[in-house]
Amino acid sequence: MVQAYILIQTEVGKATAVAQSIAKIAGVLQAEDVTGPYDVIVRAEAETVDDLGRLVVAQIQQVEGITRTLTCPVVHL
């Protein structure tokens, strides 16, 4: 299982709606609106890195109001 944090920038005033929409996507463990350089932080998981990529590109990035994402896979060193 691969997990990642996805940092999201949204259009002004859209953070709450984006977080609520993303929280409903299968594979998303948590979606929170935050302050700072990013507006929403998501914790997600998938079976493989390829599946994680598909989750981000095909589902999360399609949510209306998102302007940019940054995916940070979790590593266990």
C-alpha positions in Angstrom: 0.0 0.0 0.0 1.3 3.5 -1.0 0.2 6.5 1.0 0.8 10.2 0.1 0.0 13.7 1.2 -1.4 15.8 -1.6 -1.0 19.6 -1.1 -3.6 21.5 -3.1 -4.0 25.2 -4.1 -7.5 26.3 -4.9 -9.2 29.3 -6.4 -10.0 32.0 -3.8 -12.9 30.9 -1.5 -13.1 27.3 -2.8 -11.0 25.5 -0.2 -13.9 24.1 1.8 -15.9 22.9 -1.2 -12.8 21.3 -2.7 -12.0 19.5 0.6 -15.6 18.3 0.9 -15.6 17.0 -2.7 -12.3 15.2 -2.4 -13.2 13.6 0.9 -15.8 11.6 -1.0 -13.3 10.0 -3.4 -12.4 6.4 -2.8 -8.8 6.1 -1.6 -8.9 9.5 0.2 -8.3 9.0 3.9 -8.6 12.6 5.0 -9.1 16.0 3.4 -8.7 19.2 5.4 -8.7 22.8 4.5 -5.7 24.6 6.0 -4.0 28.0 6.0 -0.6 28.8 4.5 0.7 28.4 1.0 -1.7 25.5 0.3 -5.4 25.5 0.9 -6.2 21.8 1.3 -4.1 18.9 2.4 -5.2 15.4 1.6 -4.0 12.0 2.8 -4.6 9.3 0.3 -3.7 5.6 -0.3 -3.5 3.3 -3.2 -2.2 -0.2 -4.0 0.7 1.0 -6.2 2.4 4.2 -7.2 0.7 4.0 -10.6 -2.7 3.7 -8.9 -1.8 6.7 -6.7 -1.0 8.7 -9.9 -4.2 7.7 -11.5 -6.1 8.7 -8.3 -4.5 12.1 -8.4 -4.7 12.9 -12.1 -8.0 11.2 -13.0 -10.0 12.0 -9.9 -8.6 14.6 -7.5 -7.3 17.0 -10.1 -10.7 16.9 -11.8 -12.4 18.6 -8.8 -13.6 22.0 -9.7 -11.7 24.9 -8.0 -8.2 23.2 -7.9 -5.4 25.2 -9.5 -2.4 23.2 -8.5 -1.4 19.9 -6.7 1.8 18.6 -5.2 1.9 14.9 -4.3 4.3 13.8 -1.5 4.5 10.0 -1.2 5.1 8.7 2.3 8.4 6.8 2.7 9.5 4.5 5.5 13.3 4.8 5.9 
